[in-house]
């Protein structure tokens, strides 16, 4: 199986899981956080909605340098409503799908760099997508389910049953 076909399949599964969590995000609580060092709910939900789109950026660019002021447009910003979150998830998933359909296996094997706070990470693009999108998305979506529980919202079954929903 080609990497891009694997990623297209995984993209659809992860987008569906993200949709289930985002559909339960309480509105009007963007600033809520469980601890002073925790990410605010609005930013976390926006990350879950926009992270699939990182694939399109990673396919199109050879590097993301968040130390460069020009890259500030790539930082996640909270959205105001559940509808906006779901719309952004649809947009980011569509952009990722298109980028994967248009790329080649050879391109996915090329190096990709990430620079943040002076630290440089370079690895093959396909590993960067695996780590920085799919694994990172699962991590933040897991955090989001904890936020849902703490805000009395039901937690969806994602990779197995939850206390609120059978798989």
C-alpha positions as CSV (number, residue, x, y, z in Angstrom):
1,X,0.0,0.0,0.0
2,X,1.2,3.5,-0.8
3,X,1.8,5.9,2.0
4,X,-0.6,8.4,0.6
5,X,-3.4,5.8,0.4
6,X,-2.7,4.9,4.0
7,X,-2.8,8.6,5.0
8,X,-6.0,9.2,3.1
9,X,-7.7,6.3,4.9
10,X,-6.3,7.5,8.3
11,X,-7.3,11.1,7.5
12,X,-11.0,10.0,7.1
13,X,-11.0,8.0,10.3
14,X,-9.3,10.8,12.3
15,X,-11.6,13.5,10.9
16,X,-14.6,11.4,11.9
17,X,-13.3,11.0,15.4
18,X,-12.6,14.7,15.7
19,X,-16.1,15.5,14.5
20,X,-17.6,13.3,17.2
21,X,-15.6,15.2,19.9
22,X,-16.1,18.7,18.4
23,X,-19.9,18.2,18.1
24,X,-19.9,18.1,21.9
25,X,-17.7,21.1,22.7
26,X,-19.7,23.5,24.9
27,X,-20.2,26.9,23.4
28,X,-19.3,30.2,25.2
29,X,-16.5,28.6,27.2
30,X,-13.4,29.3,25.0
31,X,-11.4,30.6,28.0
32,X,-12.2,27.7,30.3
33,X,-9.2,25.6,31.3
34,X,-8.8,22.9,34.0
35,X,-5.6,24.4,35.3
36,X,-3.7,27.7,34.9
37,X,-1.0,25.9,32.8
38,X,-3.6,24.2,30.6
39,X,-4.5,25.3,27.1
40,X,-7.9,27.1,27.0
41,X,-10.8,25.1,25.6
42,X,-11.3,27.3,22.6
43,X,-7.7,26.9,21.4
44,X,-7.7,23.1,22.1
45,X,-11.0,22.6,20.1
46,X,-9.6,24.8,17.3
47,X,-6.5,22.6,17.2
48,X,-8.6,19.5,16.8
49,X,-10.5,21.2,14.0
50,X,-7.5,22.5,12.1
51,X,-4.8,19.9,12.6
52,X,-5.8,17.8,9.5
53,X,-5.0,20.9,7.4
54,X,-1.4,20.8,8.6
55,X,-1.0,17.9,6.1
56,X,-1.6,20.3,3.2
57,X,0.9,22.8,4.7
58,X,3.5,20.0,5.2
59,X,3.1,18.7,1.6
60,X,3.3,22.2,0.2
61,X,6.2,23.5,2.2
62,X,9.6,22.0,3.1
63,X,9.8,23.8,6.5
64,X,7.7,25.5,9.1
65,X,9.7,28.0,11.2
66,X,7.5,29.3,13.9
67,X,10.3,31.6,15.1
68,X,9.8,33.5,11.9
69,X,7.1,36.3,12.3
70,X,5.9,35.4,8.7
71,X,4.8,32.0,10.1
72,X,2.4,33.4,12.7
73,X,-0.5,32.8,10.4
74,X,0.0,29.1,11.1
75,X,-0.7,29.4,14.8
76,X,-4.1,28.2,15.9
77,X,-6.7,30.7,16.9
78,X,-9.9,29.9,18.8
79,X,-13.2,30.0,16.9
80,X,-16.4,31.3,18.3
81,X,-18.9,28.5,17.8
82,X,-19.3,24.8,17.3
83,X,-20.5,25.5,13.8
84,X,-17.3,27.4,13.0
85,X,-15.2,24.5,14.4
86,X,-17.1,21.9,12.3
87,X,-16.7,24.1,9.2
88,X,-13.0,24.5,9.9
89,X,-12.7,20.7,10.3
90,X,-14.4,20.1,7.0
91,X,-12.1,22.7,5.3
92,X,-8.9,21.4,6.8
93,X,-9.8,17.8,6.0
94,X,-10.6,18.7,2.4
95,X,-7.3,20.6,2.0
96,X,-5.4,17.6,3.4
97,X,-7.3,15.2,1.2
98,X,-6.5,17.2,-1.9
99,X,-2.8,17.6,-0.9
100,X,-2.4,13.9,-0.4
101,X,-4.2,13.0,-3.6
102,X,-1.9,15.4,-5.5
103,X,1.4,14.4,-4.0
104,X,3.8,11.6,-4.8
105,X,5.4,8.8,-2.8
106,X,8.8,10.4,-3.6
107,X,7.7,13.7,-2.2
108,X,6.5,12.1,1.1
109,X,10.0,10.6,1.5
110,X,11.8,14.0,1.2
111,X,13.0,15.8,4.4
112,X,10.7,18.2,6.3
113,X,11.9,20.7,8.9
114,X,10.2,22.2,11.9
115,X,11.8,25.1,13.8
116,X,10.3,26.3,17.2
117,X,12.0,28.2,20.0
118,X,15.4,27.6,18.4
119,X,15.0,23.9,18.2
120,X,15.2,22.2,14.8
121,X,13.5,18.9,14.0
122,X,14.1,17.3,10.6
123,X,12.8,14.0,9.4
124,X,11.2,12.5,6.3
125,X,7.9,14.2,5.5
126,X,5.9,11.1,6.0
127,X,7.2,10.7,9.5
128,X,6.6,14.4,10.2
129,X,3.0,13.9,9.1
130,X,2.6,10.8,11.3
131,X,4.1,12.5,14.4
132,X,3.0,16.1,14.0
133,X,-0.5,15.5,12.6
134,X,-2.0,12.1,13.3
135,X,-0.3,11.3,16.7
136,X,-0.4,14.9,17.8
137,X,-4.1,15.1,16.9
138,X,-4.9,12.0,18.9
139,X,-3.1,13.5,21.9
140,X,-5.0,16.8,21.7
141,X,-8.3,15.2,21.0
142,X,-7.8,13.0,24.1
143,X,-7.2,16.2,26.1
144,X,-10.4,17.6,24.6
145,X,-12.4,14.6,25.8
146,X,-11.1,15.3,29.3
147,X,-12.3,18.9,29.0
148,X,-15.7,17.6,27.8
149,X,-16.0,15.4,30.9
150,X,-15.0,18.3,33.2
151,X,-17.6,20.5,31.5
152,X,-20.4,17.9,32.0
153,X,-20.5,17.1,28.2
154,X,-20.8,13.5,27.1
155,X,-17.6,11.9,25.9
156,X,-17.8,10.1,22.5
157,X,-16.6,6.6,21.8
158,X,-13.5,7.2,19.6
159,X,-11.2,4.2,19.6
160,X,-13.4,2.1,21.9
161,X,-16.3,2.7,24.2
162,X,-16.5,5.6,26.6
163,X,-18.5,5.8,29.9
164,X,-21.2,7.7,27.9
165,X,-21.3,5.8,24.6
166,X,-20.8,2.3,23.3
167,X,-18.4,1.8,20.4
